[in-house]
Amino acid sequence: MDNILKLEEIEKQVKECVKCALHKTRKNPVAGRGNPNAKVLIIGLGPGYNENLQGKPFVGAAGKFLDELLELAGLKRKEVFITNIMKCYLPKNIAKEDEIKACTPYLERQLEIIRPEVILTLGNVATSFMLGKFGIKVQSIGKIHGQRFKVRNLFLQADIIPMYHPAAALYNAGMKDMLRSDWKKIKNLEI
């Protein structure tokens, strides 16, 4: 089975998922979207209001800024795969441990299918989950943003690069330049 069909199967399972209470408040779960053979995979926290309405990742204001950041990195949406830790709408933008535990097997399967070379984690939750998965000491995004962590297991050999979430710059305009600088460095990676 090719990657498209495998990812479509995960999307179907996400739409039918009732493993946690978040299924009760979702309109459209967001499994992920993009190139099924992407070299770069981007992981956020979870769908926001607009994503919940449209069933697509990063379509609100943070998505518009993400598009600008992708351009600075020399990337296009159609080249990358964008997903989240959580696949259902987070009304308060907070994921509980039991919700993360219920949802992350979908992400883990996406990683095994796509096998990206670079994983950009957006924000503390995505960064903590991915670094923790590989036994790397978790630190705040403020200390490690833009750094590369080489990881390897049976299914994956990649660089994890923690980044601030684009929404952080929407709440603190002073962070926009820092995010732009971090994303410009991605352009210089050999991907």
Stockholm file with secondary structure:
# STOCKHOLM 1.0

chainA/1-191         MDNILKLEEIEKQVKECVKCALHKTRKNPVAGRGNPNAKVLIIGLGPGYNENLQGKPFVGAAGKFLDELLELAGLKRKEVFITNIMKCYLPKNIAKEDEIKACTPYLERQLEIIRPEVILTLGNVATSFMLGKFGIKVQSIGKIHGQRFKVRNLFLQADIIPMYHPAAALYNAGMKDMLRSDWKKIKNLEI
#=GR chainA/1-191 SS CCHHHHHHHHHHHHHHCCSSGGGGTCSSCCCCEECTTCSEEEEESCCCHHHHHHTSSSCSHHHHHHHHHHHHTTCCGGGSEEEESCCSCCTTSCCCHHHHHHHHHHHHHHHHHHCCSEEEEESHHHHHHHHHHTTCCCCCHHHHTTCCEEEECSSCEEEEEEECCHHHHHHCGGGHHHHHHHHHHHTTSCC
#=GC SS_cons         CCHHHHHHHHHHHHHHCCSSGGGGTCSSCCCCEECTTCSEEEEESCCCHHHHHHTSSSCSHHHHHHHHHHHHTTCCGGGSEEEESCCSCCTTSCCCHHHHHHHHHHHHHHHHHHCCSEEEEESHHHHHHHHHHTTCCCCCHHHHTTCCEEEECSSCEEEEEEECCHHHHHHCGGGHHHHHHHHHHHTTSCC
//
